[in-house]
Amino acid sequence: MLETVLKKHEEGDVYTSSWLKSQGINTRLQHYYRKTKKLQYLGDKLKMSELNMIFPADIDLMKYRVLTKYSEAPKTEGIIKAIQYQMQLNIHIGADHALQRLGYRIAYPLRPFRMVLFGNGNQRLPKWVSLNSTGCSDIIYKKTSFLPQNVEILKLNGLMTSSPLRAIFELIYLVPNYVYSTEAFDYMKLLTDLNAKSVQHMLENCESYRVKRIFLFLAEKAGHQWFGDLCFDRIDLGKGTRLIELPGIHEPKYKIIISPILINKTA
């Protein structure tokens, strides 16, 4: 039975105990495979130098009964695969990591790598995943419903990932706590091939006035051709001024206070 599971195994994959049971590998068999050094629990005889890339050393991971192939450290992609397919949670890769996976890359060495996951407002990240460290495989999870559920999400190399359009909205959502506005602008400049109708639909259904205003400001500043095909009469931008960053300058058209560096930056 385990041989069937491991035929599809990729380095860094993890397996929840409940999912293994659904594949015919019950608790007794799991114990046997651990004893014969075919499987191990997270935290069970792993090199802590490898494990600490994702999890802090003071957490008892064994109680969560998540297994890996013996002597193999988990990888972030393997954890996400387990979340999406074994646990069937509606959580996807978003923001800048989605853009990078799709081939949109910028030179921005100002912060360490982190995987950004998004789920709807009712979706909780499993406890054993949320206990990640701030190391090189850090995972940021955002539980939000500001965008329509299951819209502009595609499967890429086996993992559910935001499309470029959804990803740029998600990236803007992270400004300024996780992302610089100048970084969001650099990504926006790459999105020359967005479809105006799809952009229009997303703007009409996005529930964050703040995100919509920043998106339109960045898109106009980037000079994209599709920007001219948008119908502003159908886009609700709310009222009042939104504070985005400090120090900031008031941008009068979209009524946002945003970085002076970005205001003065050219496409």
C-alpha positions in Angstrom: 0.0 0.0 0.0 2.8 2.4 0.9 4.5 1.6 -2.3 1.5 2.9 -4.3 1.6 6.2 -2.3 5.4 6.6 -2.7 5.2 6.1 -6.5 3.9 9.6 -6.7 6.2 10.9 -4.0 8.2 14.0 -4.7 11.0 15.2 -2.4 9.7 17.1 0.5 6.1 15.8 0.3 4.3 15.3 3.6 1.3 13.1 4.5 -1.4 13.5 7.1 -2.2 10.4 9.2 -5.9 10.7 8.3 -5.1 10.9 4.6 -2.9 7.8 4.8 -5.8 6.0 6.5 -8.0 6.9 3.5 -5.4 5.2 1.3 -5.7 2.0 3.3 -2.7 2.7 5.6 -4.2 2.5 9.1 -2.6 3.5 12.4 -1.0 0.1 12.9 0.6 0.1 9.4 1.8 3.7 9.9 3.5 2.5 13.1 5.0 -0.4 11.3 6.4 1.8 8.5 7.9 4.1 11.1 9.5 1.2 12.9 10.9 -0.1 9.6 12.3 3.3 8.7 10.0 4.0 5.7 8.1 6.9 7.3 8.6 9.3 10.1 6.6 12.0 11.9 7.6 15.6 11.5 10.0 16.1 14.4 10.8 12.3 14.6 14.6 11.9 14.1 14.9 14.7 11.6 18.0 16.8 11.4 16.9 19.9 13.3 19.1 22.0 11.0 16.8 21.0 8.1 13.6 21.1 10.1 14.2 24.6 11.4 13.9 25.9 7.9 10.2 25.6 8.4 9.4 24.9 12.0 10.9 26.2 15.3 12.8 23.8 17.5 10.6 24.2 20.6 7.4 22.8 19.0 6.4 19.2 19.6 5.5 18.4 16.0 5.0 14.7 16.5 1.6 15.2 18.2 0.1 16.5 14.9 0.8 13.1 13.2 2.0 14.4 9.9 4.5 12.1 8.3 7.3 12.3 5.8 9.5 9.8 4.0 12.2 8.6 6.3 15.2 10.9 6.7 13.6 13.5 4.4 12.9 17.0 5.4 9.6 18.6 4.4 9.5 21.3 1.7 7.1 24.2 1.5 5.6 22.9 -1.7 5.0 19.5 -0.2 3.2 21.1 2.7 1.0 23.1 0.4 0.2 20.0 -1.6 -1.0 18.3 1.5 -3.1 21.3 2.5 -4.8 21.5 -1.0 -5.2 17.8 -1.9 -5.1 15.7 1.3 -7.0 18.1 3.5 -8.9 19.7 0.6 -8.7 23.2 2.0 -9.6 26.1 -0.3 -6.1 27.7 0.2 -3.9 28.9 -2.7 -0.5 30.4 -3.5 -0.9 34.1 -4.1 0.6 37.6 -4.4 4.3 37.9 -5.4 5.1 34.2 -5.1 2.3 33.4 -7.5 3.7 36.0 -9.9 7.1 34.5 -9.7 5.8 31.0 -10.3 4.1 32.4 -13.4 7.4 33.9 -14.7 7.0 37.5 -13.6 10.2 38.4 -11.7 11.7 41.6 -10.5 15.0 42.4 -8.8 14.0 43.2 -5.2 16.5 41.9 -2.6 15.1 44.0 0.2 13.5 41.2 2.2 13.8 37.4 2.6 11.8 34.8 0.6 8.3 33.9 2.0 5.5 31.9 0.6 2.1 33.8 0.7 -1.1 31.8 1.0 -4.6 33.1 0.7 -7.8 31.5 1.9 -11.4 32.7 2.2 -12.7 34.3 5.5 -13.7 30.9 7.0 -10.6 28.9 6.1 -8.1 28.2 8.9 -4.6 27.1 8.3 -3.8 23.8 10.0 -2.0 24.3 13.4 1.1 22.4 12.3 1.5 24.7 9.4 0.8 28.0 11.2 3.7 27.2 13.7 6.2 28.0 11.0 9.3 30.0 11.9 10.7 33.1 10.2 13.4 31.2 8.4 14.0 31.0 4.7 10.8 29.0 4.1 8.5 31.3 6.0 4.8 31.0 5.2 2.4 34.0 5.4 -1.3 33.1 5.5 -4.0 35.7 4.8 -7.6 34.8 5.6 -9.7 37.3 3.6 -12.7 37.6 1.3 -11.9 40.9 -0.4 -11.8 39.1 -3.8 -14.4 36.7 -5.3 -13.8 33.1 -4.2 -12.3 30.7 -6.8 -12.0 33.4 -9.5 -8.8 33.8 -11.4 -7.2 30.7 -9.8 -5.4 28.1 -11.9 -3.4 24.9 -11.3 0.3 25.4 -11.9 2.7 22.4 -11.5 0.1 20.7 -9.4 -0.6 23.6 -7.0 -3.5 26.0 -7.0 -2.1 29.4 -7.7 -3.5 32.8 -8.4 -3.5 34.1 -12.0 -1.4 37.2 -12.7 -4.5 39.4 -12.3 -5.6 38.0 -8.9 -2.0 37.9 -7.7 -1.4 41.6 -8.3 -4.6 42.5 -6.3 -3.3 40.2 -3.5 0.1 41.8 -3.6 -1.4 45.3 -3.3 -3.5 44.0 -0.4 -0.2 43.3 1.5 1.0 46.9 1.1 2.6 48.3 3.3 2.9 45.6 6.0 4.6 43.0 3.9 5.3 44.7 0.6 6.6 48.0 -0.5 4.4 50.1 -2.8 7.3 50.5 -5.1 7.7 46.7 -5.3 4.0 46.4 -6.2 4.5 49.0 -9.0 7.5 47.1 -10.4 5.3 44.0 -10.7 2.5 46.0 -12.2 4.8 47.3 -14.9 5.2 43.7 -16.1 1.5 43.0 -16.5 1.2 44.4 -20.0 -1.0 41.6 -21.3 -3.9 41.7 -18.8 -7.4 41.5 -20.3 -9.4 44.7 -19.8 -12.7 42.8 -19.4 -11.2 40.6 -16.7 -9.6 43.6 -14.9 -13.0 45.4 -15.1 -14.8 42.4 -13.5 -12.2 42.1 -10.7 -12.4 45.8 -10.0 -16.2 45.7 -9.8 -16.2 42.7 -7.5 -13.2 43.6 -5.2 -14.5 44.6 -1.8 -11.5 46.7 -0.8 -11.7 50.4 -1.8 -8.1 50.7 -0.7 -6.8 48.0 -3.0 -8.9 49.2 -6.0 -7.5 52.7 -5.6 -3.9 51.6 -5.4 -4.4 49.2 -8.3 -5.8 52.0 -10.6 -3.1 54.4 -9.5 -0.3 51.9 -10.3 -1.9 50.8 -13.6 -2.3 54.3 -14.8 1.3 55.2 -13.7 2.5 52.1 -15.6 0.8 53.4 -18.8 -0.8 50.0 -19.7 -2.9 50.0 -22.9 -5.7 48.0 -21.2 -6.1 50.8 -18.6 -7.7 53.0 -21.2 -10.4 50.4 -21.8 -11.7 50.4 -18.3 -15.1 51.9 -17.4 -14.7 54.0 -14.3 -18.5 54.6 -14.0 -18.9 51.0 -12.9 -16.1 51.0 -10.3 -17.0 52.0 -6.8 -14.0 53.6 -5.1 -15.8 54.7 -1.9 -15.4 58.2 -0.3 -12.7 60.0 1.6 -9.0 59.6 1.6 -7.1 56.4 2.4 -3.8 56.4 4.2 -1.5 53.8 2.6 2.0 54.7 3.8 3.9 57.2 6.0 5.8 59.2 5.1 3.4 59.9 2.3 2.1 62.4 -0.3 -1.5 62.9 -1.1 -2.4 61.7 -4.6 -5.5 63.7 -5.4 -7.1 61.7 -8.2 -7.4 58.4 -6.2 -7.3 60.1 -2.8 -4.5 58.0 -1.3 -1.6 59.0 0.8 1.3 57.0 -0.6 5.1 56.9 -0.7 6.8 60.0 -2.2 9.3 57.6 -3.8 6.5 55.9 -5.7 4.9 59.3 -6.6 8.1 60.4 -8.2 8.9 57.0 -9.8 8.6 56.7 -13.6 7.4 53.8 -15.6 
